[in-house]
Amino acid sequence: MNDAVLQVQGLGKRYRVYSSPHQRLLALLGWADRSQSHWALRDLSFDLQRGQCLGVVGDNGAGKSTLLKLLAGTLQPSHGQMHKVGRVTAILELGAGFHPDFSGRDNLMFGGSFIGFESQDMLRLAAGIIAFSELGDAIDRPVKTYSSGMVVRLAFALVTAVQPDLLIIDEALSVGDQHFQKKCAQRIESFRKNGCTILFCSHSLYHVRQLCDQVLWLDQGQARGFGDVDTVLAAYATHVRRQDASAPAIEVTTGPEAMFGRSMDLVLPEWTAAGRRAGLQDVRVSNLRRTGEDSDWDLTGSDLIIQVWAVSRSDETPSVGVMLEQYQGTGITSVATHAEGVQPKAIGTMGDWTAWQITLTFPGLPLHSGQYSLSFYLFDAQGLVEYDLWKDYVIFHWHSPSLTPGLVRLPHQWS
C-alpha cells in the first residue's frame, strides 16, 4: 500500500525572460515572442512517505525556494504534477501577510483564516499561540511597532499551532534570537517524532543531518543528488569546499588570556550584549609548531590535544563539537559532547554568564601524512541549535612515520 504524503512527477517551473519592456509588450499583444526560457526547476520527481523528513540543499539560485513555493501552492508549475495528502503547512516568508496597522491579536485571527483555521479554532488556539510567541502585552499593539524578531515569533507560532500532515520549511531555524531558535527546533523535532512528513530546506547542514533521513541536492534547477543523508551531504560538502578553496584560513589564537585575567575572573566578550545565548571564545591545540610566516603549522607529537573555551547564559549548559577533516577534502570524524553524555566544565561566572572549558584528546593520531583542518561548533545541550561555528579554524600538517599511502591507519591483524 502506497503511504506517500507527497508525490512529485516531472515537476518544472519556467520563466520567460525578455530583453526589454518593449519585447514583453509585443508578446502580450500576441505579436513576435522573442523571449528566452529560464528554467528555475526542471524534471524533478520524488515521493515522500508518511513520517519521512527530506532535506533540500544547494547553492543560492539552485531552485530550492522555487520548489517549496510550488509545493506550497504559491507558484504554479510549468509542467509536471504534484499530489499532496492531508493538511499542508508551509513556513516560507514568515510574517509577510501581516497588516502593519492591525494588532498582533487581529493578525492572528486573519492569518489563521488564510491558512485554514475556522474562527472557533482560532479562539481555542489563540492563548497557546500567544504563549509560544512570548509577546505578552505586545500582542494588542499594532504590528508596525514590532521588531522583525517579534513578527517572526508570532508568525511561526501561528503556522505551527497545529501539527500538519506535511510541513514545508524554508530556513525556519534561523528566525528570531537563539532562545527562540531552540524553541522552533524543538517543535519541529516533536512534529517529526509524531509522524509528520517534513520537507526541510536549509543552508545548515548540521540541522539537515539532525532532522532528515533523506536529502535532495539541487543544482541549477535539477536534482544532482538524492538519497542517503551521509552520501548526499558528503558530495555536497565537497562541492562547497571546492568553491571555497581560495578562502583564507583563520590563524589559531594564542590561548585563553583574552578571556581570563590572572585571577581567572571572567571577561565577557562583546557579543554577550547582542542577544546571543552562547558562543565559542577560544581554542588551543597542543604540539603545534609554526613553520612559516603565516598560518603554517606542524603537529609535532602523535597525540592531538585540543582545549576549547566557551561562554553561555548560566541557565544553558552548551555542547561542544569538533570535526577533523582532510583540508579541502573529505571529513574524517566528528564528535560532540551531547552525543557522548559529556559536559564541559564550568570555570568562571559573571552575572548571568558562565565560562566553560573542555579538553579533547585523539591519542596516537592514526592519520597518514597530509594537511588537516579542525572546525569547532557550539550547540545547545540537546544539539538542536547551532550557537556558533568556527569553520577550518585550525589547519595543520601531520607527518606520519609511515610512508604507506592512504588516509587513516585502521586497527588490523595479519594471520
Order of alpha helices (4+ residues) and beta strands (2+ residues): beta-alpha-beta-beta-alpha-beta-beta-alpha-alpha-alpha-beta-alpha-beta-alpha-beta-beta-alpha-beta-beta-beta-beta-beta-beta-beta-beta-beta-beta
